[in-house]
């Protein structure tokens, strides 16, 4: 059975007529304690206080709801990274955003996995146009004038932080702050063209 917290914010959202937002908020809360496979549109409808028919007007099936949750999660990840970059020391923003990526994944494991389970068609990724992606792309373009080298840096950087997050989520590595800091070190990992420090994304 899915247990969903009916917070005041969810109730307010629905009273203002934004049922879609209320359902997304309820789904996000449910993911904190419920596996993706166990999420139920009917259960969310009961928790929000509407009929299943009303839910289906916004989400024709469970996959549509999962995509909405994934999009919301990706936005949250980007904002979390951006906030970390804004609070970082000069020259440290690139490393800090990568470290924030891993920390967010560890704090929201089900949502993190859902983001990448709901990927776009082959040849595209959910990461491509997100805030997190744009920050990474801006960094890559700031350290090299070569489009090919910038693309390589984007892929390499993402592979490192995403791979580290998954290894920790799967229990292959301990979720250690010290390890996150040692692995995601742009001076050592991504030094390009003689650069010894990174500009802010």
Secondary structure as a PSIPRED ss2 file (coil, helix, strand):
# PSIPRED VFORMAT (PSIPRED V4.0)

   1 X C   1.000  0.000  0.000
   2 X C   1.000  0.000  0.000
   3 X C   1.000  0.000  0.000
   4 X C   1.000  0.000  0.000
   5 X C   1.000  0.000  0.000
   6 X C   1.000  0.000  0.000
   7 X C   1.000  0.000  0.000
   8 X H   0.000  1.000  0.000
   9 X H   0.000  1.000  0.000
  10 X H   0.000  1.000  0.000
  11 X H   0.000  1.000  0.000
  12 X H   0.000  1.000  0.000
  13 X H   0.000  1.000  0.000
  14 X H   0.000  1.000  0.000
  15 X H   0.000  1.000  0.000
  16 X C   1.000  0.000  0.000
  17 X C   1.000  0.000  0.000
  18 X C   1.000  0.000  0.000
  19 X H   0.000  1.000  0.000
  20 X H   0.000  1.000  0.000
  21 X H   0.000  1.000  0.000
  22 X H   0.000  1.000  0.000
  23 X H   0.000  1.000  0.000
  24 X H   0.000  1.000  0.000
  25 X H   0.000  1.000  0.000
  26 X H   0.000  1.000  0.000
  27 X H   0.000  1.000  0.000
  28 X H   0.000  1.000  0.000
  29 X H   0.000  1.000  0.000
  30 X H   0.000  1.000  0.000
  31 X H   0.000  1.000  0.000
  32 X C   1.000  0.000  0.000
  33 X C   1.000  0.000  0.000
  34 X C   1.000  0.000  0.000
  35 X C   1.000  0.000  0.000
  36 X H   0.000  1.000  0.000
  37 X H   0.000  1.000  0.000
  38 X H   0.000  1.000  0.000
  39 X C   1.000  0.000  0.000
  40 X C   1.000  0.000  0.000
  41 X H   0.000  1.000  0.000
  42 X H   0.000  1.000  0.000
  43 X H   0.000  1.000  0.000
  44 X H   0.000  1.000  0.000
  45 X H   0.000  1.000  0.000
  46 X H   0.000  1.000  0.000
  47 X H   0.000  1.000  0.000
  48 X H   0.000  1.000  0.000
  49 X C   1.000  0.000  0.000
  50 X C   1.000  0.000  0.000
  51 X C   1.000  0.000  0.000
  52 X H   0.000  1.000  0.000
  53 X H   0.000  1.000  0.000
  54 X H   0.000  1.000  0.000
  55 X H   0.000  1.000  0.000
  56 X H   0.000  1.000  0.000
  57 X H   0.000  1.000  0.000
  58 X H   0.000  1.000  0.000
  59 X C   1.000  0.000  0.000
  60 X C   1.000  0.000  0.000
  61 X C   1.000  0.000  0.000
  62 X H   0.000  1.000  0.000
  63 X H   0.000  1.000  0.000
  64 X H   0.000  1.000  0.000
  65 X H   0.000  1.000  0.000
  66 X H   0.000  1.000  0.000
  67 X H   0.000  1.000  0.000
  68 X H   0.000  1.000  0.000
  69 X H   0.000  1.000  0.000
  70 X H   0.000  1.000  0.000
  71 X H   0.000  1.000  0.000
  72 X H   0.000  1.000  0.000
  73 X H   0.000  1.000  0.000
  74 X H   0.000  1.000  0.000
  75 X H   0.000  1.000  0.000
  76 X H   0.000  1.000  0.000
  77 X H   0.000  1.000  0.000
  78 X H   0.000  1.000  0.000
  79 X H   0.000  1.000  0.000
  80 X H   0.000  1.000  0.000
  81 X H   0.000  1.000  0.000
  82 X H   0.000  1.000  0.000
  83 X H   0.000  1.000  0.000
  84 X H   0.000  1.000  0.000
  85 X H   0.000  1.000  0.000
  86 X H   0.000  1.000  0.000
  87 X C   1.000  0.000  0.000
  88 X C   1.000  0.000  0.000
  89 X C   1.000  0.000  0.000
  90 X C   1.000  0.000  0.000
  91 X C   1.000  0.000  0.000
  92 X C   1.000  0.000  0.000
  93 X H   0.000  1.000  0.000
  94 X H   0.000  1.000  0.000
  95 X H   0.000  1.000  0.000
  96 X H   0.000  1.000  0.000
  97 X H   0.000  1.000  0.000
  98 X H   0.000  1.000  0.000
  99 X H   0.000  1.000  0.000
 100 X H   0.000  1.000  0.000
 101 X H   0.000  1.000  0.000
 102 X H   0.000  1.000  0.000
 103 X H   0.000  1.000  0.000
 104 X H   0.000  1.000  0.000
 105 X H   0.000  1.000  0.000
 106 X H   0.000  1.000  0.000
 107 X H   0.000  1.000  0.000
 108 X C   1.000  0.000  0.000
 109 X H   0.000  1.000  0.000
 110 X H   0.000  1.000  0.000
 111 X H   0.000  1.000  0.000
 112 X H   0.000  1.000  0.000
 113 X H   0.000  1.000  0.000
 114 X H   0.000  1.000  0.000
 115 X H   0.000  1.000  0.000
 116 X H   0.000  1.000  0.000
 117 X H   0.000  1.000  0.000
 118 X C   1.000  0.000  0.000
 119 X C   1.000  0.000  0.000
 120 X C   1.000  0.000  0.000
 121 X C   1.000  0.000  0.000
 122 X C   1.000  0.000  0.000
 123 X C   1.000  0.000  0.000
 124 X C   1.000  0.000  0.000
 125 X C   1.000  0.000  0.000
 126 X C   1.000  0.000  0.000
 127 X C   1.000  0.000  0.000
 128 X C   1.000  0.000  0.000
 129 X C   1.000  0.000  0.000
 130 X C   1.000  0.000  0.000
 131 X H   0.000  1.000  0.000
 132 X H   0.000  1.000  0.000
 133 X H   0.000  1.000  0.000
 134 X H   0.000  1.000  0.000
 135 X H   0.000  1.000  0.000
 136 X H   0.000  1.000  0.000
 137 X H   0.000  1.000  0.000
 138 X H   0.000  1.000  0.000
 139 X H   0.000  1.000  0.000
 140 X H   0.000  1.000  0.000
 141 X H   0.000  1.000  0.000
 142 X H   0.000  1.000  0.000
 143 X H   0.000  1.000  0.000
 144 X C   1.000  0.000  0.000
 145 X C   1.000  0.000  0.000
 146 X C   1.000  0.000  0.000
 147 X H   0.000  1.000  0.000
 148 X H   0.000  1.000  0.000
 149 X H   0.000  1.000  0.000
 150 X H   0.000  1.000  0.000
 151 X H   0.000  1.000  0.000
 152 X H   0.000  1.000  0.000
 153 X H   0.000  1.000  0.000
 154 X H   0.000  1.000  0.000
 155 X H   0.000  1.000  0.000
 156 X H   0.000  1.000  0.000
 157 X H   0.000  1.000  0.000
 158 X H   0.000  1.000  0.000
 159 X H   0.000  1.000  0.000
 160 X H   0.000  1.000  0.000
 161 X H   0.000  1.000  0.000
 162 X H   0.000  1.000  0.000
 163 X H   0.000  1.000  0.000
 164 X H   0.000  1.000  0.000
 165 X H   0.000  1.000  0.000
 166 X H   0.000  1.000  0.000
 167 X H   0.000  1.000  0.000
 168 X H   0.000  1.000  0.000
 169 X H   0.000  1.000  0.000
 170 X C   1.000  0.000  0.000
 171 X C   1.000  0.000  0.000
 172 X C   1.000  0.000  0.000
 173 X C   1.000  0.000  0.000
 174 X C   1.000  0.000  0.000
 175 X C   1.000  0.000  0.000
 176 X C   1.000  0.000  0.000
 177 X H   0.000  1.000  0.000
 178 X H   0.000  1.000  0.000
 179 X H   0.000  1.000  0.000
 180 X H   0.000  1.000  0.000
 181 X H   0.000  1.000  0.000
 182 X H   0.000  1.000  0.000
 183 X H   0.000  1.000  0.000
 184 X C   1.000  0.000  0.000
 185 X C   1.000  0.000  0.000
 186 X H   0.000  1.000  0.000
 187 X H   0.000  1.000  0.000
 188 X H   0.000  1.000  0.000
 189 X H   0.000  1.000  0.000
 190 X C   1.000  0.000  0.000
 191 X C   1.000  0.000  0.000
 192 X C   1.000  0.000  0.000
 193 X C   1.000  0.000  0.000
 194 X C   1.000  0.000  0.000
 195 X C   1.000  0.000  0.000
 196 X C   1.000  0.000  0.000
 197 X C   1.000  0.000  0.000
 198 X C   1.000  0.000  0.000
 199 X C   1.000  0.000  0.000
 200 X C   1.000  0.000  0.000
 201 X C   1.000  0.000  0.000
